[in-house]
């Protein structure tokens, strides 16, 4: 790794020299770094250098080898044992969590520490790389939709032998054998038309892919053959797409957001250019659409969008190395392989953002890079960088505004903040800062969740019109209505007091039409007595296996739920054994387990100059938390120390949580 760092530093220092001298330097440094594998790489260069007809292939080989340092992959038995998970995803109707649990029971949990990291530059086989080059040139020259692709675009969007850190595979021939028959009768010179045609053929052959973010913990990117399972995350589906489409000469690349503006993770999708040079995007293997019409990609909250490249961002690396020796990993020489495409995907675009000096805690130290950071869980991660001018003015370019960010410098492996969190308004471009007041506190705030519950809205809405019924007939032919849900639930547990004056042996919750009886938990009470009995109901959907059965409604767990096998007729109830008067019901909508939960340990934080500052730890005594004397005007974060993963920054507006 020290040798790699030396390579990147020398590479950066000498970038400003003669172009040909620089190219010779880069290839020589890569060959030096190859060590004992130098002979293998020189075989590749010598093969194509010997024949003038192969001059472009020689340039392509140099391109791959020059940019090879830094690429790596992992090996180990664990990869093969757990790769079956992605295959089973497409064959089983069970939920990903159930599949993963079964695999863990059989093979044990995935152990990433058992893997061995290999460097491409040390392991690359000449036969593998030559076959990759030859095949890439074959499809580039064969298919009419490739004729508009320049050599430079070919090198980035068809030629690469790998995408991320997946295992090295000789994948092109296998993909070509499977997919080229779909392309033989297609007559078009437009790569986007060819891409749409191949997409339809793949969907007809494989069916729709199954999307899930769940995977064996720490499992690296799928290699080309495992990617054929055609299931997994946005990254997994994007990788399959690149392997497939590049194998038949369709140039494409991955565009991505490192951190979404209102989410802790990023997102990636595939981009294409038509024969006129206009860009199209495909998300989750969905329709390929003109980017200006692609609402999903265009409306995603983002401060920055980037395009992945095989090559180093030499200009960016050089500019940063002139200022500082070390950069955060995202922008380090090893990983800085992307270009800015924010303008292409922006809906709130500003070409320049000038940071007012009054926003700064203090002037940044001289000769320091200033980073614009976004929120990811409790961390602030770099999204963009700039260098203050001689007068100390800070300007960022090509920004999609509207998200909460803050500025920092990178020192000793950590960020030191220059500003409080702030947001630039999409309409008037004014800047709002979120600084906790030193002398003004709120009387008290009540917190109901640690993460936005908008994602649960479909389930919450499905409870409106739901009916609680009582009967002394086990078939519920004769029923009395005990309570009808009139409003969308906003908390984990909603309680309704009843006055029926009658007793019932059988009680149930019946979902309204179109709701699939989505409910997580129901409780019936007689005065202070919590009623139990034999659980009865209609069967859950076979498409979700046994994880959403009616029995979940009375298991005492608000994170499990019911999904009926019909949209209109589902119900779940209790045979109480003997009649009881029902005086109250309580219910929980189906949810993603982000509400405050009784008995769990929480800690509230407010953003300060040096980071998050604790406002106290509480054990929840109900489905809400109350904090008094909270500083006004800050940015807040509620941490669950007991369970769960999803948490998100929020503001307090009119006494309520507003997640950002």
Residue pairs with C-beta under 8 A, 6 or more apart in sequence:
3 33
4 33
4 69
4 70
4 119
4 334
5 333
7 29
7 30
7 32
7 33
7 69
8 69
8 70
8 317
8 332
8 333
8 334
9 321
9 325
9 333
10 25
10 29
11 25
11 26
11 29
11 312
11 314
11 317
11 333
12 314
12 317
12 318
12 320
12 321
12 333
13 321
14 22
14 25
15 22
15 314
15 317
15 318
16 318
17 25
23 62
23 66
26 66
27 45
27 62
27 65
27 66
29 69
30 41
30 65
30 66
30 68
30 69
30 121
31 38
31 41
31 42
31 65
32 38
33 69
33 121
34 40
34 41
34 121
34 122
34 124
35 122
36 122
37 121
37 122
37 123
37 124
40 124
40 125
40 126
41 65
41 121
41 124
41 126
43 126
44 61
44 65
44 126
44 129
44 130
44 133
45 58
45 61
45 62
45 65
47 54
47 126
47 130
48 54
48 55
48 57
48 58
48 60
48 61
48 133
49 58
56 137
56 151
57 133
57 134
57 137
59 151
60 133
60 136
60 137
60 154
60 155
60 159
61 129
61 133
63 155
63 159
63 310
63 311
64 129
64 133
64 159
64 160
64 161
64 310
66 311
67 310
67 311
67 312
67 337
68 120
68 121
68 124
69 119
69 121
70 312
70 333
70 334
70 335
71 119
71 120
71 121
71 162
71 165
72 117
72 118
72 119
72 120
72 165
73 117
73 118
73 120
73 162
73 165
73 166
73 167
73 168
73 220
73 223
74 112
74 115
74 116
74 117
74 118
74 165
74 167
74 220
75 115
75 116
75 118
75 167
76 114
76 115
76 116
77 114
78 110
78 111
78 112
78 114
78 115
79 115
79 167
79 219
79 220
81 107
82 103
82 107
82 110
82 216
82 219
83 222
83 226
84 103
85 99
85 100
85 103
85 215
85 216
86 215
86 222
86 226
86 229
86 231
86 232
86 236
87 226
87 229
87 231
88 99
88 103
89 96
89 99
89 210
89 212
89 229
89 231
89 232
90 206
90 207
90 209
90 210
90 229
90 230
90 231
92 99
92 545
93 542
93 543
93 544
93 545
94 102
94 545
94 547
95 544
95 545
95 547
96 212
96 214
97 214
97 547
98 545
98 546
98 547
100 214
100 215
100 216
103 216
109 216
109 217
110 216
110 217
110 218
110 219
111 218
112 217
112 218
112 219
112 220
115 220
120 162
120 168
123 168
124 168
128 161
128 168
128 170
129 161
131 170
131 172
131 173
132 159
132 161
132 170
132 172
133 159
135 172
135 173
135 176
135 247
136 154
136 158
136 159
136 172
136 246
139 146
139 158
139 176
139 246
139 247
139 248
139 249
140 146
140 149
140 154
140 158
140 249
142 249
143 183
143 194
143 248
143 249
143 250
144 187
144 188
144 189
145 188
145 189
145 190
145 191
145 193
145 194
145 249
145 250
145 275
146 154
146 158
146 191
146 249
146 250
146 251
147 189
148 189
148 191
148 275
149 157
149 158
149 191
149 251
153 251
153 273
154 251
155 310
155 311
156 253
156 309
156 310
156 311
157 246
157 251
157 252
157 253
158 246
158 249
158 250
158 251
159 310
160 246
160 310
161 168
162 168
163 221
163 239
163 242
163 243
163 254
163 308
164 221
164 235
164 239
165 220
165 221
166 220
166 221
166 222
166 223
166 224
166 227
166 239
167 223
168 223
169 223
169 224
169 225
171 223
171 224
171 225
171 243
171 247
172 246
172 247
174 224
174 225
175 224
175 243
175 244
175 247
175 248
176 247
176 248
179 198
179 201
179 202
179 244
179 247
179 248
180 247
180 248
182 197
182 198
182 201
182 202
183 194
183 197
183 198
183 248
186 194
186 197
188 194
188 197
189 275
190 274
190 275
191 250
191 251
191 272
191 273
191 274
191 275
192 272
192 273
192 274
192 275
192 280
192 288
193 274
194 248
194 250
195 245
195 250
195 252
195 272
195 280
195 282
195 288
196 288
198 244
198 245
198 248
198 250
199 282
199 285
199 288
202 230
202 244
202 285
203 285
206 230
208 285
209 230
209 231
209 232
209 237
209 284
209 285
210 231
210 232
211 231
211 232
211 233
211 234
211 237
211 284
212 231
212 232
212 233
213 233
213 265
215 232
215 233
221 235
221 236
221 239
222 229
222 232
222 236
222 239
222 240
224 239
224 243
227 236
227 239
227 240
227 243
228 240
230 237
230 240
230 285
231 237
234 267
234 268
234 269
234 283
234 284
235 268
237 284
237 285
238 254
238 268
238 269
238 270
239 254
240 285
241 252
241 270
241 282
241 285
242 252
242 253
242 254
242 270
245 252
245 270
246 252
250 272
251 272
251 273
252 270
252 271
252 272
253 270
253 271
253 307
253 308
253 309
254 268
254 269
254 270
254 271
254 307
254 308
255 268
255 269
255 270
255 271
255 281
255 297
255 305
255 306
255 307
255 308
255 341
255 344
255 345
256 266
256 267
256 268
256 269
256 305
256 306
256 307
256 308
256 338
257 266
257 267
257 268
257 300
257 302
257 304
257 305
257 306
258 266
258 304
258 306
258 330
258 374
258 381
258 383
259 265
259 266
259 303
259 374
259 375
259 376
259 381
259 383
260 266
260 267
260 300
260 301
260 302
261 300
261 301
261 302
261 303
261 374
261 402
261 403
261 404
262 301
262 403
262 452
262 648
262 659
262 660
263 301
263 648
264 375
264 376
264 377
264 646
264 647
264 648
265 376
267 300
268 308
269 281
269 282
269 283
269 284
269 297
270 281
270 282
270 283
271 279
271 280
271 281
271 282
271 291
271 307
272 279
272 280
272 281
272 282
272 288
273 279
273 280
274 280
278 290
278 291
279 290
279 291
279 344
280 288
280 289
280 290
280 291
280 294
281 288
281 289
281 291
281 294
281 297
282 288
282 289
283 294
283 296
283 297
286 296
291 297
291 298
291 344
291 345
292 298
297 345
298 345
298 347
299 347
300 345
301 402
301 403
302 342
302 345
302 400
302 403
303 342
303 372
303 374
303 383
303 384
303 399
303 400
303 401
303 403
303 405
304 340
304 342
304 383
304 384
304 398
304 399
304 400
305 340
305 341
305 342
305 344
305 345
305 346
305 400
306 338
306 339
306 340
306 341
306 342
307 338
307 339
307 340
307 341
308 337
308 338
309 337
309 338
309 339
310 337
311 337
312 333
312 336
312 337
313 336
313 337
313 338
313 339
316 331
316 336
317 333
317 336
319 387
320 327
320 331
320 336
320 369
320 385
321 333
323 367
323 368
323 369
323 387
324 367
324 368
324 369
324 410
326 332
326 410
326 413
327 333
327 336
327 369
327 385
327 410
328 371
328 381
328 382
328 410
328 415
329 335
330 336
330 381
330 382
331 382
331 385
340 398
342 349
342 398
342 399
342 400
343 349
343 398
345 400
346 400
347 400
348 400
348 401
348 402
348 426
349 398
349 399
349 400
349 401
350 399
350 400
350 401
350 424
350 429
351 397
351 398
352 395
352 396
352 397
353 395
353 396
353 397
353 399
353 401
353 424
354 393
354 394
354 395
355 393
355 394
355 395
355 396
355 407
355 419
356 431
357 363
357 392
357 393
359 407
359 419
359 420
359 422
359 431
359 433
360 394
360 407
360 418
360 419
361 417
361 418
361 419
361 420
361 609
362 418
363 392
364 370
364 388
364 392
364 394
364 409
364 418
365 409
368 388
368 409
369 385
369 386
369 387
369 409
369 410
370 385
370 386
370 387
370 388
370 394
370 407
370 408
370 409
370 418
371 382
371 383
371 384
371 385
371 407
371 408
371 409
371 410
371 415
372 382
372 383
372 384
372 385
372 386
372 396
372 399
372 405
372 406
372 407
373 380
373 381
373 382
373 383
373 405
373 406
373 407
373 408
373 415
374 380
374 381
374 383
374 403
374 404
374 405
375 381
375 404
375 421
375 648
375 649
375 660
377 647
378 605
378 612
378 637
378 639
378 647
380 406
380 408
380 415
380 417
382 408
382 410
382 415
383 405
384 396
384 399
386 394
386 395
386 396
386 397
388 394
389 395
394 407
399 424
401 423
401 424
401 425
401 426
401 429
402 423
402 424
402 425
402 426
403 423
403 660
404 421
404 422
404 423
404 434
404 635
404 649
404 660
405 421
405 422
405 423
406 417
406 418
406 419
406 420
406 421
406 422
407 417
407 418
407 419
408 415
408 416
408 417
408 418
409 415
409 416
409 418
410 416
416 610
417 609
417 610
417 611
419 433
420 433
420 434
420 435
420 607
420 609
420 635
421 433
421 434
421 607
421 635
421 649
422 431
422 432
422 433
422 434
423 431
423 432
423 434
423 660
424 430
424 431
425 431
425 432
434 607
434 633
434 634
434 635
434 651
435 633
435 634
436 606
436 607
436 608
436 613
436 631
436 632
436 633
436 634
436 635
437 631
437 632
437 633
437 634
438 631
440 631
440 632
440 633
441 629
441 630
441 631
441 632
442 629
442 630
442 631
442 632
442 652
442 655
443 628
444 626
444 627
444 628
444 629
444 630
445 626
445 627
445 630
445 652
445 655
445 657
446 624
446 625
446 626
446 655
447 596
447 602
447 604
447 624
447 625
447 626
447 627
447 638
447 657
448 490
448 491
448 492
448 595
448 596
448 623
448 624
448 657
449 594
449 595
449 596
449 638
449 657
450 594
450 596
450 602
450 638
450 639
450 640
450 644
450 646
450 647
450 648
451 592
451 594
451 646
451 647
451 648
451 659
452 594
452 648
452 659
453 460
453 591
453 592
453 594
453 595
455 592
456 589
456 590
456 591
456 592
456 594
457 488
459 518
459 561
459 589
459 590
459 591
460 488
460 489
460 490
460 589
460 591
461 488
462 511
462 512
462 514
462 515
462 516
462 518
462 589
462 590
463 485
463 488
463 489
463 511
463 512
463 515
463 518
463 519
463 587
463 589
464 485
464 486
464 487
464 488
464 512
465 484
465 485
465 512
465 513
465 515
466 484
466 485
466 509
466 510
466 511
466 512
466 515
466 519
466 587
467 481
467 482
467 483
467 484
467 485
467 509
467 510
467 512
468 481
468 482
468 483
468 484
468 507
468 508
468 509
468 510
468 522
468 524
468 582
468 585
469 476
469 479
469 480
469 481
469 482
469 507
469 508
469 509
469 510
469 573
470 479
470 480
470 482
470 500
470 502
470 504
470 506
470 507
470 582
471 477
471 478
471 479
471 480
471 504
471 505
471 506
471 507
471 508
472 478
472 504
472 505
472 506
472 579
473 479
473 506
474 506
474 575
476 506
476 508
476 571
480 500
480 502
480 504
482 498
482 500
482 507
482 582
482 585
483 496
483 498
483 585
485 587
489 587
489 588
489 589
491 595
491 623
491 624
492 558
492 588
492 591
492 595
492 596
492 597
492 623
493 521
493 558
493 586
493 587
493 588
493 622
493 623
494 586
494 587
494 588
495 584
495 585
495 586
496 584
496 585
496 586
497 583
497 584
498 582
498 583
498 584
498 585
499 583
500 581
500 582
500 583
501 581
502 581
503 579
503 580
503 581
504 576
504 579
504 580
504 581
504 582
505 575
505 576
505 577
505 578
505 579
505 580
506 536
506 573
506 574
506 575
506 576
507 524
507 531
507 573
507 574
507 576
507 582
508 536
508 537
508 571
508 572
508 573
508 574
509 517
509 519
509 522
509 553
509 571
509 572
509 573
509 587
510 517
510 570
510 571
511 517
511 518
511 519
511 564
511 570
511 571
513 567
513 568
514 567
514 568
515 567
515 568
515 570
516 541
516 563
516 564
516 566
516 567
516 570
517 538
517 550
517 562
517 563
517 564
517 570
517 571
517 572
518 561
518 562
518 563
518 589
518 590
519 553
519 561
519 562
519 572
519 587
519 588
519 589
519 590
520 552
520 553
520 557
520 558
520 559
520 560
520 561
520 562
520 588
520 589
520 590
520 591
521 553
521 554
521 555
521 556
521 557
521 558
521 586
521 587
521 588
522 553
522 554
522 572
522 585
522 586
522 587
522 588
523 530
523 531
523 585
523 586
523 587
524 530
524 531
524 574
524 576
524 580
524 582
524 584
524 585
525 531
525 582
525 583
525 584
525 585
525 586
526 580
526 581
526 582
526 583
527 583
529 580
531 574
531 576
531 580
531 582
532 554
532 574
532 576
533 574
533 575
533 576
533 577
534 574
534 575
534 577
535 550
535 551
535 553
535 554
535 572
535 573
535 574
536 550
536 572
536 573
536 574
536 575
537 550
537 551
537 553
537 562
537 570
537 571
537 572
537 573
538 550
538 564
538 565
538 566
538 569
538 570
538 571
538 572
539 549
539 550
539 564
539 565
540 546
540 547
540 548
540 549
540 550
540 562
540 563
540 564
540 565
541 548
541 563
541 564
541 565
542 565
544 563
547 560
548 560
548 561
548 562
548 563
549 562
550 562
550 564
550 570
550 571
550 572
551 572
552 560
552 561
552 562
553 561
553 562
553 572
554 572
554 574
558 588
558 591
558 593
558 595
558 597
559 591
559 593
561 590
561 591
562 570
562 572
562 590
563 590
564 570
564 571
592 646
593 644
594 644
594 646
595 623
596 602
596 620
596 623
596 624
596 625
597 620
597 623
597 642
598 620
598 621
598 622
598 623
599 619
599 620
599 642
600 619
600 620
600 640
600 641
600 642
600 643
601 617
601 618
601 619
601 620
601 640
601 641
601 642
602 617
602 618
602 619
602 620
602 625
602 638
602 639
602 640
602 641
602 642
603 614
603 615
603 616
603 617
603 618
603 638
603 639
603 641
604 614
604 615
604 616
604 618
604 625
604 627
604 630
604 636
604 637
604 638
604 639
605 612
605 613
605 614
605 615
605 636
605 637
605 638
605 639
606 612
606 613
606 615
606 630
606 631
606 634
606 635
606 636
606 637
607 613
607 634
607 635
607 636
607 637
607 649
612 637
615 627
615 630
615 631
616 627
617 641
618 625
618 627
625 638
630 636
630 652
632 652
635 649
635 650
635 651
635 660
636 649
636 650
636 651
636 652
636 657
637 647
637 648
637 649
637 650
638 647
638 650
639 647
640 647
648 659
648 660
649 659
649 660
650 657
650 658
650 659
650 660
651 657
651 658
651 660
652 658
